[in-house]
Amino acid sequence: MAPGPEADSLPDEEGLAELVRRIQIGDQAAIRDLHSTFATGIEFLLRRKLGKSSVSTEAAAVLETAVQEIQSSSTLNLRSAVAHAVNRLFPPRTPGIDTDVADPYRQDVAHAVLAARPPLERDILRRYYVLRESTATIRSRLHVSSATIEKALAGARAEFRRRMHRTDSA
């Protein structure tokens, strides 16, 4: 992590594991710590995802769902629990495809391109186009190289263009 004033305030994996352990035993201070650590980020994501400015109620629901999931599980990745809570409570409008796709035919082509990709490439494409994660974030979270990401993106774009061109010339 880059040095700076916020670097010390963000919990590391061990700190998150300890927070999960404390939540699992019902420590109310740990639940407050979870809220103070994740609420701002969750609100940011929900504002983008839902397209509205006031999302405090939704963020509270996400955190409550994450706490319930943590308390009902023996081992759990905290970041994953929060992400699952967001996606469970606020699913994508069109699963797996960016909602900016203009028409149903393009959506069908995009779905076909996605279906033909291996699972790792589908995950890269979903993270890049749907979740709008940066390539650095994808590289870090999936433990893949920049070249792997670029290859997946370029391959999917080329296949999408090829399929669109094939139908335009038909």
N, C-alpha and C positions, 0 to 999 in steps of 0.2 A: 504494500500500500504506500502511496506517496506520503511523504512527511507533511505535516501541517497541523493546524489546531484541531481539525476534526478527526484526524487519524487516530488519536487516542480515545475518542468517544465512541467509535464504532467497535462492537464486540468482534473478537476473532472466533474461530470455530469452537475453541475450548470454552470461551465465554458464552457462546450460544448454547452449547451442550449443557452447561451448568444452568443456564436460564431455563432450558427445557426440563431439566431434572427438578428444579424448584417449582415450576408450574405443575408438573406431574404430582407433586406432593401437596399441592394446594396453597402454595405461598402467594398471598395476595400482593405482596411487594413485587414479586417476580412478574405477576400479571401487569402491574403498573409499569414496571421496567419494559416489558414487551410493548406496551402501548407507546411509551415515550420513545422507544428505539425505532419502531416501525410505522407509527401513525403518519408521519409526514410523507414518507415514501409511498405508503399505500394510498394516501389522498392524492398524491401526484399521479400515480398510475390510474386511479379511478377517474380523475378529471379527464385524462387523455382517453381512457377507454369509454367512458360514458358521455363525454362531450358536454359536461356541465361543470359549473364552478363550485357549487356547494355539495360536498360529498362526505361530510363528517359522519352522517348517519350510516352511510354505506361502509365507510372505513371502520366504524365501530362494529358493524355486523361482521366484517371480515375478521377483525381481531377476535371477536367472540367465537366465531367458528373455528379459528385457528387454535384458540385455547381449548375448546372442546375436543378437537382432534388430538392435541398434545396430551390432554388428560386421559384420553381413551387408548393411547398407544404406549407400548413399553419403550420403544426407541423411535426417534423421529428427527428428521432434519428440519430445523425451525424455518429456514427460508422456504423450503419445499412446502411446509404446512401452510404458510402464508400465501404462497403462489396458488396452491390448490384451492384454498378458501376463496381467493379472488375469482378464479376461473369457475368454481362451482356456483358461487353466488351471482356472478356476472359473466355468463358464457359469451364467447364471440358470437356476433350476429350471424356470420357465415363461417362455420368451423373450418379452419385450415386455409382460408382464402381471405385476402385483404378485402375489406368492405369498399375500397375505392374502385374495384373492378367495375367497369362501366355497364356491361350488359350480361344477360344470362348465358349467351353463347361463349363469351370470353371466360366466364366463370366455369363453364363446362370444360373448356380447353385447359384452364388452369388446374382444375381438379384432375383431369386425365394426366397432365404432366406430373402432378404431385404423386398420383397413384403409381406411376411408373418408376419413381425414384426409390432407391434403397432407404431404409428407415433413418439412417444417420443424415442423409441428404434432406429427407422430409423434415426432420427436426431442425436442421440448419435453416431451411427455407421458411419454416413456420416462425422461428425465432427472429429472422431477419425481416421478413415481410409483414407478418401479423403482429408480433410483439414489438417490432421495431427496435430490437436489440442491436447494439453496435457489433462490428466484427470482433472487436477486442473482448467484449462480454461473451460472445458466443465461443470464441477461442478458449477463454478461461473456464467457462461452465461446462463445455463439452470436451475439453482437453484435446482439441484438434488444432492443426496448423492453419495459418492464414491461407496457405495454398489450397488446403482442403476446402475451406469456406469459399474461396474464389472459384474453385473448380465446380462446386455444387451450384453456386449462383449462376455462373456462366453457362453451365450445362443446361440448367432449367430454363434460362432466358432463351438460349438457342433453340431448345426443343419447343418452347412456346411460340417463338417466331416462326419456326419451321411449320408447325401445325396451323398457325394462322395464315401463313403464306399459301400453304397447300389448299386451304379452303377459299382463299381470295382468288386463286387462279382456276378454281373448279367451276 
